[in-house]
């Protein structure tokens, strides 16, 4: 009866974990890009 509450049978558990990993990876990439752009542009504003 409680199959819907089991983590093993939850189809969204893996999806949520994958999204969290993607968000973490994207955050690292964005931070690197921001650091590079800041170093190259030296805080210039368009």
N, C-alpha and C positions, 0 to 999 in steps of 0.2 A: 504493500500500500504506500510505503514511503520511498518508493524508488526515485521520485522526483527530487527528494531532498538529499540523495546520496551524491557525493562529489564525483564518483566514478560514472554515474549515469547522467550527470549534468552536461548537456552538450555545449553550454556556454562557458564552462569552467576553462577549458583549453583556449577558447577564443579570447576570454578576458586576459588570461596570462600572456597570450601572444600579443595582444594589443598593448599591455603594460610594457612588454619587452620592446616593442616597436617604439613606444613613446619614449622610453629611456634611451634607446639608440638614437632616435631623432633628436632628443634633447642634447645628447653629447655632440652630435654632428652640428647642430645649430650653434651650440656654444663655441665649437671650434671655428665655424664660419664667422661668427660674430667677432671672435678674438682676432682672426686674420683680417677681417674688414676694418676693425678698429686700428690695428697696427698699421695697415696700409693707408687708410684714409686719415688717420690721426684726428678723429672726432670731427671731421668736416661735416657740415650739414648742407643738404641739397637745397 
